[in-house]
Amino acid sequence: MEELVRAWRALITPHTASPAAEDVGRALLDSWSESHRRYHDLVHLRGVLEAVDELAGLALDPDAVRLAAWYHDAVYEGSPDDEENSARRAEAELASLGVDAELVAEVARLVRMTVKHDPAPGDRNAEVLSDADLAALAVGAEEYRRNTAAIRSEYAHVSDEAFRAGRVRAIESLLMGPRLYRTAMAQARWEDRARANLRAELAALDV
């Protein structure tokens, strides 16, 4: 976890002189480490941050995208308002550190974008965050199956029928678009494998 503390420190230091900055980062890591998380955990956070690093040259404001990655699942209860609550947490905590108001607003906007992963064409910050968050769809087939099982366990409070229906809707929504990924780099690296994984999961759900 200390490498993530160092990454947070390097990210936030140019934007605040507050002595509370490191405590905010450690509290975020505590949230990402909550015991009920099985997929949306520190491994996912690291994966999204690594994908942002790969795509950072395509963003208008890489720091805004990285901060949004830190906050995009900061609140995770398996509820429809998780993203909104995560965005509000970002607004409150970053403002308390004295981070520039425009940057705070952009971070919160990007977090809210992850509800639908549907950035407007040319919204380069949102395109990078969306692609980074969806990069995990393109892992190997066995790892993908482990991830979907982990996601199911996070929704243990939802019946099998309701979970299946929601998952089918989500996958079909992703597959109906011409591209899962918005940046050319992500399309070249991840599109084919991600679509294959999603189609395989959908076929299994339809059995």
C-alpha positions as CSV (number, residue, x, y, z in Angstrom):
1,M,0.0,0.0,0.0
2,E,2.9,2.4,0.6
3,E,3.5,2.7,-3.1
4,L,0.0,4.1,-3.4
5,V,0.6,6.5,-0.6
6,R,3.7,7.7,-2.5
7,A,1.6,8.0,-5.7
8,W,-1.1,10.0,-3.8
9,R,1.6,12.3,-2.3
10,A,3.2,13.0,-5.7
11,L,-0.3,13.7,-7.3
12,I,-1.7,15.9,-4.6
13,T,1.3,17.9,-3.5
14,P,1.4,20.3,-6.5
15,H,-2.2,21.2,-5.7
16,T,-2.2,21.8,-1.9
17,A,-0.1,22.9,0.9
18,S,-2.4,21.4,3.5
19,P,-0.8,19.2,6.1
20,A,-4.0,17.1,6.0
21,A,-3.3,15.9,2.4
22,E,-1.6,12.7,3.3
23,D,-4.3,11.8,5.8
24,V,-6.9,12.3,3.1
25,G,-5.0,9.9,0.9
26,R,-4.7,7.3,3.6
27,A,-8.4,7.5,4.4
28,L,-9.1,6.9,0.7
29,L,-7.0,3.8,0.8
30,D,-8.8,2.7,3.9
31,S,-12.1,3.0,1.9
32,W,-10.7,1.0,-1.0
33,S,-9.6,-1.7,1.5
34,E,-13.1,-2.2,3.0
35,S,-13.8,-5.8,3.8
36,H,-17.0,-6.1,1.7
37,R,-15.1,-5.2,-1.5
38,R,-14.1,-8.1,-3.7
39,Y,-13.5,-6.4,-7.1
40,H,-13.7,-2.6,-6.4
41,D,-10.7,-2.8,-4.2
42,L,-7.0,-1.7,-4.2
43,V,-6.2,-4.1,-7.1
44,H,-8.9,-2.3,-9.2
45,L,-7.6,1.1,-8.1
46,R,-4.0,0.2,-9.1
47,G,-5.3,-1.1,-12.4
48,V,-7.2,2.0,-13.3
49,L,-4.2,4.2,-12.3
50,E,-1.9,2.2,-14.4
51,A,-4.3,2.4,-17.4
52,V,-4.5,6.2,-16.9
53,D,-0.7,6.3,-17.0
54,E,-0.8,4.5,-20.3
55,L,-3.3,7.0,-21.8
56,A,-2.3,10.1,-19.9
57,G,-0.8,11.8,-22.9
58,L,-4.3,11.9,-24.5
59,A,-5.9,13.8,-21.6
60,L,-6.1,17.6,-21.3
61,D,-5.5,17.4,-17.6
62,P,-3.9,14.2,-16.5
63,D,-4.0,15.2,-12.8
64,A,-7.7,15.7,-12.9
65,V,-8.1,12.2,-14.4
66,R,-5.8,10.7,-11.8
67,L,-7.7,12.3,-9.0
68,A,-11.0,11.2,-10.4
69,A,-9.5,7.6,-10.6
70,W,-8.7,7.8,-6.9
71,Y,-12.3,8.9,-6.1
72,H,-14.4,7.1,-8.7
73,D,-15.3,4.2,-6.4
74,A,-14.2,5.9,-3.1
75,V,-17.8,5.2,-1.9
76,Y,-18.9,1.7,-2.8
77,E,-21.9,0.0,-1.3
78,G,-23.3,-1.7,-4.4
79,S,-26.0,1.1,-4.5
80,P,-27.2,3.3,-7.4
81,D,-25.9,6.4,-5.8
82,D,-22.3,5.2,-5.2
83,E,-20.9,7.4,-8.0
84,E,-22.8,10.5,-6.8
85,N,-21.6,9.9,-3.2
86,S,-18.0,9.4,-4.5
87,A,-18.2,12.7,-6.4
88,R,-19.5,14.5,-3.4
89,R,-16.7,13.1,-1.3
90,A,-14.2,14.3,-3.8
91,E,-15.8,17.8,-3.8
92,A,-15.7,18.0,0.0
93,E,-12.3,16.6,0.6
94,L,-10.4,18.3,-2.2
95,A,-12.1,21.6,-1.3
96,S,-11.0,21.1,2.3
97,L,-7.4,20.8,1.1
98,G,-7.7,24.1,-0.7
99,V,-7.4,22.5,-4.2
100,D,-8.3,24.9,-7.0
101,A,-12.1,25.0,-7.4
102,E,-12.0,24.4,-11.2
103,L,-9.9,21.3,-10.6
104,V,-12.3,20.1,-7.9
105,A,-15.3,20.6,-10.2
106,E,-13.6,18.7,-13.0
107,V,-12.7,15.8,-10.8
108,A,-16.3,15.5,-9.6
109,R,-17.6,15.8,-13.1
110,L,-15.4,12.9,-14.2
111,V,-16.4,10.7,-11.3
112,R,-20.1,11.3,-12.2
113,M,-19.3,10.3,-15.8
114,T,-18.5,6.8,-14.7
115,V,-22.2,6.1,-14.1
116,K,-22.7,5.5,-17.8
117,H,-19.2,5.6,-19.3
118,D,-20.5,7.7,-22.1
119,P,-18.2,10.7,-22.6
120,A,-19.0,13.2,-25.3
121,P,-16.8,13.0,-28.3
122,G,-13.7,15.2,-27.8
123,D,-14.1,15.2,-24.0
124,R,-10.5,14.0,-23.6
125,N,-10.3,13.8,-19.9
126,A,-13.5,11.8,-19.7
127,E,-12.5,9.6,-22.6
128,V,-9.3,8.7,-20.8
129,L,-10.9,7.9,-17.5
130,S,-13.7,5.9,-19.1
131,D,-11.2,3.8,-21.1
132,A,-9.0,3.3,-18.0
133,D,-11.9,2.2,-15.9
134,L,-13.0,-0.3,-18.6
135,A,-9.5,-1.6,-19.2
136,A,-10.2,-4.5,-16.9
137,L,-12.7,-5.8,-19.4
138,A,-9.8,-6.8,-21.6
139,V,-7.9,-9.1,-19.2
140,G,-7.5,-12.8,-20.0
141,A,-10.7,-15.0,-20.0
142,E,-9.9,-16.7,-16.7
143,E,-9.2,-13.5,-14.9
144,Y,-12.3,-12.0,-16.4
145,R,-14.4,-14.8,-14.9
146,R,-12.8,-14.3,-11.5
147,N,-13.6,-10.6,-11.7
148,T,-17.2,-11.2,-12.6
149,A,-17.5,-13.7,-9.7
150,A,-16.0,-11.1,-7.4
151,I,-18.5,-8.5,-8.6
152,R,-21.4,-10.9,-7.9
153,S,-20.2,-11.4,-4.4
154,E,-20.3,-7.6,-3.9
155,Y,-24.0,-7.8,-4.8
156,A,-24.8,-10.6,-2.4
157,H,-27.8,-8.4,-1.2
158,V,-29.3,-8.7,-4.7
159,S,-31.2,-11.8,-5.8
160,D,-29.8,-14.0,-8.6
161,E,-32.6,-13.0,-10.9
162,A,-32.2,-9.3,-10.3
163,F,-28.4,-9.4,-10.6
164,R,-28.6,-11.4,-13.9
165,A,-31.1,-9.0,-15.4
166,G,-29.0,-6.0,-14.4
167,R,-25.8,-7.6,-15.7
168,V,-27.5,-8.5,-19.0
169,R,-28.7,-4.9,-19.4
170,A,-25.2,-3.5,-18.6
171,I,-23.4,-5.8,-21.1
172,E,-25.9,-5.2,-23.9
173,S,-25.6,-1.5,-23.4
174,L,-21.8,-1.7,-23.7
175,L,-21.9,-4.0,-26.7
176,M,-24.5,-2.0,-28.7
177,G,-22.1,0.9,-29.3
178,P,-19.7,0.9,-32.1
179,R,-16.7,1.0,-29.7
180,L,-16.3,0.2,-26.0
181,Y,-13.2,2.5,-25.8
182,R,-13.1,6.1,-26.9
183,T,-9.4,6.6,-27.5
184,A,-7.6,5.1,-30.5
185,M,-4.9,3.7,-28.3
186,A,-7.4,1.9,-26.0
187,Q,-9.3,0.6,-29.0
188,A,-6.1,-0.9,-30.5
189,R,-5.0,-2.5,-27.2
190,W,-8.2,-3.6,-25.6
191,E,-11.3,-3.6,-27.8
192,D,-11.2,-7.1,-29.3
193,R,-10.4,-8.9,-26.1
194,A,-13.0,-6.9,-24.1
195,R,-15.8,-7.6,-26.6
196,A,-14.9,-11.3,-26.6
197,N,-15.1,-11.4,-22.8
198,L,-18.4,-9.5,-22.7
199,R,-20.0,-11.8,-25.4
200,A,-18.8,-14.9,-23.5
201,E,-20.4,-13.6,-20.2
202,L,-23.6,-12.7,-22.0
203,A,-23.8,-16.1,-23.5
204,A,-23.3,-17.7,-20.1
205,L,-26.0,-15.5,-18.6
206,D,-28.5,-16.5,-21.3
207,V,-28.1,-20.2,-20.6
